[in-house]
Amino acid sequence: MNQTNQLSTKVKIVLLFFAFLASLIIIVAALICYNIYQEQKELNELQLRVEEYVTSKYKEAKIEEMSTETSLKGEQLAYIVFEDEPNSTYIYGEGTSGIMQLGPNPPEGEKENYKYLEN
């Protein structure tokens, strides 16, 4: 009888340990999913702000392709290809003063080839 009680106590401890471990895994997975969701939400908001910035600054511009991503440094960047410049990708980010163009950075002699280049 004493051995049965002792065995059930050990079983209870093992079950509690696995329940705790499962709870911990669920919490970590939920935090990871939440962080992914938040990052995607921020990227979508950046895309809307950059699109609004570009279309208000360049009324005649038509965006062919636009994407956003987080760089290895943690910066959130938007990449735009305009219909009339399909071989050039413009890079935008958000700073303390708002949306700003970060690229491309062509050599001095080639700057006139870029229609939407900001100084």
C-alpha positions in Angstrom: 0.0 0.0 0.0 2.8 2.4 0.9 4.6 1.6 -2.4 1.4 2.4 -4.4 1.0 5.8 -2.7 4.7 6.5 -3.3 4.3 5.6 -7.0 1.3 7.8 -7.5 3.2 10.7 -5.9 6.0 10.2 -8.4 3.5 9.9 -11.3 1.9 13.2 -10.1 5.2 15.0 -10.0 6.1 13.8 -13.5 2.6 14.8 -14.8 3.0 18.2 -13.1 6.4 18.7 -14.7 5.1 17.9 -18.2 2.1 20.1 -17.7 4.4 23.0 -16.7 6.7 22.2 -19.7 3.7 22.2 -22.0 2.4 25.5 -20.6 5.9 27.0 -21.0 6.0 25.9 -24.7 2.6 27.3 -25.4 3.5 30.7 -23.8 6.7 30.9 -25.8 4.9 30.0 -29.0 2.3 32.6 -28.3 4.9 35.3 -27.8 6.7 34.4 -31.0 3.4 34.5 -32.9 2.5 37.9 -31.4 5.9 39.3 -32.3 5.5 38.1 -35.9 2.0 39.6 -36.1 3.2 43.0 -34.7 6.1 43.2 -37.2 3.8 42.4 -40.1 1.4 45.0 -38.9 4.1 47.6 -38.6 5.4 46.7 -42.1 1.9 47.1 -43.6 1.5 50.5 -41.9 4.9 51.6 -43.3 3.9 50.5 -46.7 0.7 52.7 -46.5 2.7 55.7 -45.3 5.4 55.3 -48.0 2.8 54.9 -50.7 1.0 58.0 -49.5 4.3 59.9 -49.3 5.3 58.9 -52.9 2.0 59.5 -54.5 1.6 62.9 -52.9 5.2 64.0 -53.8 5.1 62.6 -57.4 1.5 63.0 -58.6 2.4 61.5 -62.0 4.2 58.4 -60.6 2.7 55.0 -61.0 4.1 52.3 -58.7 4.7 49.0 -60.5 5.9 47.0 -57.4 6.2 47.7 -53.7 7.4 45.5 -50.9 8.5 46.0 -47.3 10.9 44.1 -45.1 12.9 44.3 -41.9 16.6 44.5 -42.5 19.3 42.6 -40.6 19.9 45.8 -38.6 16.2 45.9 -37.6 15.3 48.8 -39.8 11.9 48.6 -41.6 12.3 49.5 -45.3 10.0 49.9 -48.3 11.2 49.1 -51.8 9.5 50.7 -54.7 9.8 50.1 -58.5 8.1 52.7 -60.7 6.5 51.8 -64.0 8.6 54.2 -66.0 11.8 53.1 -64.2 11.5 49.3 -64.1 15.2 48.7 -63.6 15.6 51.0 -60.6 14.5 50.2 -57.0 14.0 53.1 -54.6 14.4 52.5 -50.9 12.4 54.3 -48.3 12.4 54.3 -44.5 11.0 56.3 -41.7 13.1 58.6 -39.6 12.4 61.1 -36.9 11.3 63.6 -39.5 9.0 61.2 -41.3 9.4 59.2 -44.5 12.7 59.6 -46.3 14.4 58.1 -49.4 17.4 56.0 -48.5 18.4 54.8 -51.9 19.5 54.3 -54.6 22.8 56.1 -54.3 24.1 56.3 -57.8 27.5 57.9 -58.7 27.4 61.6 -59.5 27.4 61.2 -63.2 24.4 58.9 -63.2 22.0 60.8 -61.0 20.2 62.4 -64.0 19.1 58.9 -65.1 16.8 58.6 -62.0 13.5 60.5 -62.3 12.5 60.2 -58.6 15.8 60.6 -56.9 15.7 62.9 -53.9 18.7 64.8 -52.8 
